[in-house]
Amino acid sequence: MQHFNDFQSTALSTDHYEYTMLDALIRSGRHRSKAVFEVFTRELPLGRAFGVFAGAGPLIESIEKFVITEQQLNFLESSGIVSSDTARWLSDYRFRGDILSYREGELYFPNSPVVTIEAELGEALVLETLVLSILNHASAVATAATRIVEAAQGKLVMEAGSRRVGPESAVHAARSAYIGGVDVTSNLEAGYRWGIPTAGTASHAFTLAFPTEQEAFKAQQEYLGEASIFLVDTYNMPEGIANAVAATNHRLKGVRLDSGNLEKESRLARTLLDELGAPDAQIMVSGDLDEYQIKQLDGFPIDAFEAGHRLVTGSGAPSAGFVYKLVAIADDPHDFERMRSVAKNSSGKSSTGGKKHAKRAISSDGIAKEEILTIGDKVFQESPQQNERHLQTPLYIEGEVVNDCNLEVARKHLKKVLEEIPADIRLQRDGLPAIPTRVSRKSGACDV
């Protein structure tokens, strides 16, 4: 058994019943049956037109760390959660199956199979909570970031929400926001892990630490340089701008406004900067901004936006709403070929059984027309028809990682596929998905 530090292992980042179910399956001999699970959402939050998929990279990292420690096994056994048979099985656990996933930066819609896990039942079952906790937050933030960047219309957007969520969630939020198109993050750990550009200068506390604002800005200019952004509304915004201009001898890069009426304050700031001989100084605004507030600031003299709390909590939708459902199972644990489709039929929570592969149909002018889900094992190998493209790509094949989930590739992919959605509905709320989802069966097709 491999030994990771308990803080590194992800094996207990799960719900109690994942292990009690596993224990019952092992003791009944059902855990080795071949199974297929799918991750999808039944609806898009807040009536949005699309979602943006993210989190595949962190998911791979977490599955690789799903190795149970001796201390964790002792806890599970002593607590009566698992039997000794299950403890022995867990001591040798590693994921040995296949995982297909939408590309990071891909758009998704209701019922899109964003992740498909095919493995032995016990192997796949215990990953449910881990998979959902990672993908739900990552995709919620990536979707919010995409909408915020869309509203900013090419102006710089900085993610600065680390203090609004837990430390590790903050790091992953910065990653997802970067996939969504954000230019820089304030989170240094995200910069260290993934090379995401970082930025930041000084806060209100820095200014308040000096006897006067003039002294604070003089120190900022001397030690942080003229390229820093001056926070000018700690006391009085017009005086703050005058002090920043004087401290830099008119050569400051920019100022940040963090309070008040941003429409009025940005106009006043622009006028003052121009009158004081700093026409090239930029204006950044911050303060719980989301896509709707940024859209309202269109036309005002603002050069950059800092988004924090609303961005890292999904801008009103902190979860993507993904679920993890069994869609096919082999009744004979020794037969890996014949599988039975299974589906939940509960009112309001029904699903469609069978392993699915996803394609997107694109019109001749490059606009998405529909999501096409085809049930069957071999359809992924079939070439898409003209004006169609496959949406899934392998993450794991027989337990081996086959995708590095490159961030720059994901950003470029999102920028490309976002053009498939008409511009006038990209910031939609309280509406229908941009395209319908169609399930193809041998006997025909139906919308879901």
C-alpha positions in Angstrom: 0.0 0.0 0.0 1.3 3.4 -0.9 1.5 6.0 1.9 0.5 9.6 1.3 0.2 12.2 3.9 -3.5 12.4 5.0 -3.6 16.0 3.8 -2.6 14.8 0.3 -4.8 11.8 -0.1 -8.2 12.5 -1.5 -9.7 9.1 -0.5 -11.8 10.6 2.3 -12.9 13.7 0.3 -16.3 11.9 -0.1 -19.6 11.1 1.6 -20.1 8.5 4.2 -22.5 6.5 2.0 -20.0 6.0 -0.8 -18.1 3.6 1.4 -21.1 1.9 3.0 -22.4 1.2 -0.5 -19.0 0.0 -1.6 -18.9 -2.3 1.4 -22.3 -3.9 0.6 -21.2 -4.3 -3.1 -18.0 -6.0 -2.2 -19.6 -8.3 0.3 -22.3 -9.2 -2.3 -19.7 -9.7 -5.0 -21.1 -7.0 -7.3 -18.3 -4.5 -7.1 -16.4 -6.0 -10.1 -19.3 -5.6 -12.6 -18.4 -3.3 -15.5 -20.2 0.0 -15.1 -20.6 3.3 -16.9 -21.3 6.6 -15.0 -22.1 9.9 -16.6 -21.8 13.5 -15.3 -24.4 15.9 -16.6 -26.8 18.7 -15.6 -30.5 18.6 -16.0 -30.8 22.4 -16.5 -28.6 25.5 -16.8 -28.6 27.7 -13.7 -30.5 31.0 -13.8 -31.8 30.4 -17.3 -28.4 30.9 -18.9 -27.7 30.1 -22.6 -24.8 27.8 -22.0 -22.3 26.6 -19.4 -18.5 26.4 -19.7 -16.8 23.1 -18.7 -13.7 23.2 -16.4 -12.0 21.1 -13.8 -10.7 18.2 -15.8 -7.1 19.0 -14.8 -7.7 19.2 -11.0 -9.9 16.0 -11.4 -6.9 14.1 -12.8 -4.7 15.3 -10.0 -7.3 14.3 -7.4 -7.9 10.8 -8.9 -4.1 10.3 -8.8 -4.1 11.1 -5.1 -7.1 8.8 -4.4 -4.8 6.4 -2.5 -6.0 5.4 0.9 -3.5 5.7 3.9 -3.2 3.2 6.7 -4.5 5.8 9.1 -7.6 6.4 6.9 -8.2 2.6 6.7 -8.0 2.3 10.5 -10.6 5.1 10.8 -13.0 3.5 8.4 -12.7 0.1 10.0 -12.8 1.3 13.6 -15.8 3.5 12.8 -17.7 0.5 11.5 -18.0 2.1 8.0 -16.4 -0.8 6.1 -15.6 -4.4 6.8 -12.2 -6.0 6.7 -12.9 -7.3 3.2 -13.5 -3.8 1.9 -10.5 -2.5 3.8 -8.3 -5.0 2.0 -9.8 -4.0 -1.3 -9.3 -0.3 -0.6 -5.7 -0.9 0.4 -4.9 -1.7 -3.2 -7.1 0.9 -4.8 -6.2 2.7 -7.9 -8.3 3.8 -10.8 -7.9 1.4 -13.7 -10.7 2.4 -16.0 -11.4 4.9 -18.8 -12.6 8.5 -18.6 -13.9 10.6 -21.5 -14.5 14.3 -20.9 -15.5 17.4 -22.6 -12.5 19.6 -23.3 -11.9 22.2 -20.7 -13.2 25.4 -22.2 -16.0 23.6 -24.1 -19.6 24.8 -23.9 -22.2 22.4 -22.4 -26.0 22.3 -22.3 -28.6 20.3 -20.4 -27.9 16.5 -20.5 -24.4 17.0 -22.1 -22.3 14.0 -20.9 -19.4 16.2 -19.8 -17.6 13.2 -18.2 -18.1 9.5 -18.8 -16.4 7.0 -16.4 -16.2 3.4 -17.5 -14.7 1.0 -14.9 -15.5 -1.7 -12.4 -18.5 -0.6 -10.4 -16.7 -0.2 -7.1 -13.8 1.6 -8.7 -16.1 4.2 -10.3 -18.7 4.5 -7.5 -16.3 5.8 -4.8 -15.2 8.7 -7.1 -18.7 10.3 -7.2 -18.4 13.0 -4.6 -14.9 13.9 -5.5 -15.8 14.3 -9.2 -18.9 16.4 -8.5 -17.2 18.6 -5.9 -14.4 19.5 -8.3 -16.5 19.9 -11.5 -19.4 21.7 -10.0 -17.3 24.6 -8.6 -14.8 24.7 -11.5 -17.5 24.9 -14.2 -19.6 27.4 -12.2 -16.6 29.8 -11.9 -15.5 29.3 -15.6 -19.1 30.1 -16.7 -19.2 33.2 -14.5 -15.8 34.3 -15.8 -16.8 33.9 -19.4 -19.8 36.1 -18.9 -17.9 38.7 -17.0 -15.2 38.8 -19.7 -17.9 39.0 -22.3 -19.5 42.0 -20.5 -16.0 43.7 -20.3 -15.8 43.8 -24.1 -12.0 43.4 -24.4 -11.0 45.4 -21.4 -8.7 43.8 -18.8 -10.4 41.7 -16.2 -8.6 40.7 -13.0 -9.8 37.9 -10.7 -9.3 38.8 -7.0 -11.7 36.6 -5.0 -9.3 34.5 -2.9 -10.5 35.9 0.5 -14.1 35.0 -0.3 -13.8 31.2 -0.4 -11.6 28.6 1.2 -7.8 28.6 0.4 -7.8 25.6 -1.9 -11.1 26.6 -3.5 -9.5 30.0 -4.2 -6.6 28.5 -6.1 -8.9 26.4 -8.2 -11.3 29.3 -8.8 -8.4 31.3 -10.2 -7.6 28.5 -12.6 -11.2 28.2 -13.8 -11.5 32.0 -14.1 -8.3 32.0 -16.3 -9.9 29.3 -18.5 -13.0 31.6 -18.7 -10.8 34.4 -20.2 -9.8 36.4 -17.2 -6.4 38.1 -17.8 -4.7 37.9 -14.4 -5.3 36.7 -10.9 -4.3 38.0 -7.5 -3.7 34.4 -6.2 0.0 33.6 -6.1 -0.5 29.9 -5.6 -2.3 29.7 -8.9 0.6 31.5 -10.5 3.0 29.2 -8.9 1.2 25.9 -9.8 0.0 26.8 -13.3 1.9 29.9 -14.5 -1.2 32.0 -14.5 -0.2 35.8 -14.6 -0.6 37.5 -11.2 -1.0 41.1 -10.3 -1.6 43.4 -7.3 -0.1 46.4 -5.6 -1.5 47.9 -2.4 -4.8 48.0 -0.3 -6.5 50.5 1.9 -4.5 49.1 4.8 -1.3 50.2 3.2 -2.5 53.8 2.9 -3.9 53.8 6.4 -0.6 52.6 7.8 1.1 55.9 7.0 0.3 59.2 8.8 -0.8 60.8 5.5 -1.9 59.6 2.1 0.9 61.6 0.5 3.5 59.6 2.5 1.8 56.3 1.6 1.8 57.1 -2.1 5.4 58.3 -2.0 6.4 55.0 -0.5 4.4 53.1 -3.0 6.0 54.9 -5.9 9.5 54.5 -4.5 9.3 50.8 -3.6 6.6 49.4 -5.9 7.3 51.7 -8.9 5.3 53.8 -11.3 3.8 50.7 -12.9 1.7 50.0 -9.8 -2.0 50.9 -9.5 -2.9 53.5 -6.8 -6.0 52.9 -4.7 -7.3 56.5 -4.5 -10.5 56.4 -2.5 -9.3 55.6 1.0 -10.2 59.1 2.1 -11.2 61.5 -0.6 -11.1 60.4 -4.2 -10.2 63.8 -5.9 -7.4 64.4 -3.3 -6.2 60.8 -3.7 -5.8 61.2 -7.5 -3.9 64.5 -6.9 -1.6 62.8 -4.4 -1.0 59.8 -6.8 -0.2 62.1 -9.7 2.2 64.2 -7.5 3.9 61.1 -6.0 4.7 59.8 -9.5 5.5 63.1 -11.2 2.5 62.5 -13.5 3.8 59.1 -14.7 1.5 56.7 -12.8 0.2 53.7 -14.6 -3.3 54.0 -13.2 -5.7 54.3 -10.3 -8.3 52.0 -8.7 -11.8 53.0 -7.6 -13.3 50.6 -5.0 -16.4 52.4 -3.7 -19.1 54.9 -4.5 -21.0 55.5 -7.7 -18.6 54.0 -10.2 -20.3 55.7 -13.2 -19.9 59.2 -11.6 -16.6 58.5 -10.0 -15.0 57.1 -13.1 -16.0 60.2 -15.1 -14.6 62.5 -12.4 -11.4 60.5 -12.1 -10.9 60.7 -15.9 -11.4 64.5 -15.9 -9.0 65.0 -12.9 -6.3 62.8 -14.4 -6.4 64.6 -17.7 -6.4 68.0 -16.0 -3.5 67.1 -13.7 -1.3 66.0 -16.7 -1.8 62.2 -16.5 -3.8 61.5 -19.6 -2.3 58.0 -20.1 -3.2 56.8 -16.6 -5.7 54.0 -16.6 -8.8 53.6 -14.4 -9.6 50.3 -12.8 -12.8 49.7 -10.8 -13.6 47.0 -8.2 -16.2 46.1 -5.6 -18.3 42.9 -6.0 -18.6 43.3 -9.7 -20.5 40.8 -11.9 -21.4 40.7 -15.6 -24.6 42.8 -15.1 -22.8 45.6 -13.2 -19.9 45.6 -15.7 -22.4 45.8 -18.6 -24.0 48.9 -17.0 -20.6 50.5 -17.0 -20.2 50.2 -20.7 -19.4 53.6 -22.2 -17.8 55.0 -19.1 -14.1 55.9 -19.0 -13.0 52.6 -17.4 -10.0 50.6 -18.6 -10.0 47.5 -16.4 -12.2 45.6 -13.9 -11.4 43.6 -10.8 -13.9 40.9 -10.0 -13.9 39.0 -6.8 -16.7 37.6 -4.6 -19.3 37.3 -7.4 -16.8 35.7 -9.8 -15.4 33.0 -7.5 -19.0 32.1 -6.3 -20.4 31.6 -9.8 -22.1 35.0 -10.1 -25.3 33.8 -8.5 -24.8 30.1 -9.4 -22.2 28.6 -7.1 -22.7 25.1 -8.5 -23.0 23.9 -12.1 -25.7 21.5 -10.9 -23.9 18.4 -12.2 -25.1 14.9 -11.1 -23.3 11.6 -11.4 -25.5 8.8 -12.6 -25.1 5.1 -13.4 -26.2 4.6 -17.1 -25.1 1.1 -17.9 -24.1 -2.0 -15.9 -23.0 -5.6 -16.6 -25.2 -8.0 -14.7 -22.5 -10.7 -14.9 -19.2 -9.5 -13.2 -17.3 -11.8 -15.5 -18.9 -10.5 -18.7 -17.4 -7.1 -19.8 -19.3 -7.1 -23.1 -23.0 -7.3 -22.4 -24.2 -4.3 -20.5 -27.7 -3.3 -19.5 -28.9 0.4 -19.8 -30.2 1.8 -16.6 -31.9 5.1 -15.9 -33.6 7.0 -13.1 -37.3 7.6 -13.7 -38.2 9.7 -10.7 -40.5 12.7 -11.5 -38.4 15.8 -12.2 -35.1 13.8 -12.0 -35.3 11.3 -14.8 -32.3 10.5 -16.9 -31.5 8.6 -20.1 -29.8 5.3 -19.9 -26.9 4.0 -22.0 -23.4 5.2 -22.7 -23.5 8.3 -24.9 -21.1 10.1 -27.2 -21.6 13.7 -28.0 -21.3 15.8 -31.1 -22.3 19.4 -31.9 -24.0 20.3 -35.2 -22.8 23.7 -36.5 -24.6 25.7 -39.2 -22.9 26.8 -42.4 -22.4 30.3 -40.8 -20.6 28.8 -37.8 -23.5 28.9 -35.2 -24.3 26.0 -33.0 -27.5 24.2 -34.0 -27.9 21.2 -31.6 -26.2 18.8 -29.3 -26.4 15.3 -30.6 -26.0 12.4 -28.1 -25.7 8.9 -29.7 -26.1 5.8 -27.5 -23.6 3.1 -28.3 -20.0 1.9 -27.6 -18.5 2.4 -31.0 -19.8 5.8 -32.2 -16.9 7.7 -30.7 -14.7 6.0 -33.4 -17.0 7.2 -36.2 -16.0 10.3 -38.1 -18.4 13.2 -37.5 -20.4 14.3 -40.5 -19.8 17.6 -42.2 -20.5 20.6 -39.9 -20.3 18.3 -36.8 -17.6 17.9 -34.3 -16.8 15.5 -31.4 -17.0 17.1 -28.0 -15.4 14.4 -25.9 -11.7 13.6 -25.5 -9.9 10.8 -23.4 -8.6 11.7 -19.9 -7.8 8.1 -18.9 -7.3 4.9 -20.9 -7.1 1.7 -18.8 -6.0 3.8 -15.8 -3.3 5.8 -17.5 -3.6 9.6 -17.9 -3.5 10.6 -21.5 -4.4 14.3 -21.4 -2.4 17.2 -19.8 -5.3 19.6 -19.8 -3.2 22.6 -20.9 -4.6 25.9 -19.7 -3.6 27.9 -22.8 -5.2 25.3 -25.0 -8.4 25.5 -23.0 -8.5 29.3 -23.1 -8.1 29.3 -26.9 -10.7 26.6 -27.3 -13.3 28.6 -25.4 -12.6 31.7 -27.3 -13.1 29.8 -30.6 -16.3 27.9 -29.6 -17.9 30.9 -27.9 -18.3 32.3 -31.5 -20.8 29.5 -32.0 -23.2 31.3 -29.7 -25.0 34.4 -31.0 -23.5 37.5 -29.3 -27.0 38.8 -28.3 -27.7 35.8 -26.0 -24.3 35.2 -24.4 -25.3 37.2 -21.3 -28.8 35.8 -21.3 -30.6 35.0 -18.0 -34.1 33.6 -17.5 -34.2 32.0 -20.9 -33.8 28.7 -22.7 -30.5 27.0 -23.6 -28.9 28.3 -26.8 -29.5 24.9 -28.5 -31.5 21.8 -27.9 -30.1 18.4 -27.1 -31.1 15.4 -29.2 -30.6 11.7 -28.2 -30.2 9.3 -31.1 -31.3 5.7 -30.8 -31.5 2.9 -33.3 -35.2 3.3 -33.3 -35.1 7.0 -33.9 -34.4 10.2 -32.0 -35.9 12.3 -29.3 -35.3 15.7 -27.7 -34.4 15.8 -24.0 
